[in-house]
Amino acid sequence: SLPVPPSVSTSLVPWSSQASPGCLLCSVMDFHLAQVQLRWFQGQQELLGHVLAPNVAPHAGWTHQLLVLLET
């Protein structure tokens, strides 16, 4: 079988406001266990600080999910 690319989306966290730091959420869904690397960039520079990443978690059937939060 051919590998299926994961479903990836990025969104502003609803509880972010102008008065507090913003947060971006990247959701990687429906992938089979393999090495997954998610990195945040601003222009050409990788953002290493303020990245919160939980472990890969089971999603549905044989697929997994990864949620990564970036405080800006």
N, C-alpha and C positions, 0 to 999 in steps of 0.2 A: 504494500500500500504506500501511497505517496504521503509525505508529511503535509499536515494541514497547518497553515499559519495561524497564530493566535489572533484573537480579537483584541485590539488595543484601542483605548480611548483615554483622553486627557480632559479634565474638567476642573473648574474652580470649585473648591469646597463650599457648600452653601452657607456655612456659618462664618465664613470670612467676611470682614467688613473693613471699611477705610480706617477705623479706629484701632484695629489690631492687624498683626502681620497676615498677609494673604497665604493661602495654602493651595497647592495644585495637587490633584489626585490622578495618578496614572493607574488604570486597571488593565491587567493582562489576563484574559480569560480564555478558557477552552483550549489549553495546550496539553500535550502529552509530556510526561516527565522527561526532561532533557535539561541541559545547562541553559539557564535563562539569565541574561544580564540586562538590566535596565539602568541607563545612565541619563542624567539631566544635563543639558547644555544651555548656556546663554551665549549666543553667538558661537564663537569657536572655543570658549572656555567651559570646561566641565565643572559643574557645581557639586562639590564634595560635602560641604557642611549642610546641616539642617535637612538631611534626607532620612526619613523613617521608613524602614522596609521590614514588614513581618516575613515570616517564612512562607514558602510556597504551600498552599493548602489545597486539599481535595475540593473539587467543584461539583461535577456531575458525572456519573459513570466512571470513565477512565481518564477524565480530564482534570486539570488543576487551574488554580488562579493565583495571581500575585497582585497585591495592592501596594503602591509606593506613594508616600506623601512627601511633598517638598514644601517647607516653610520659606516664604520669600520676604 
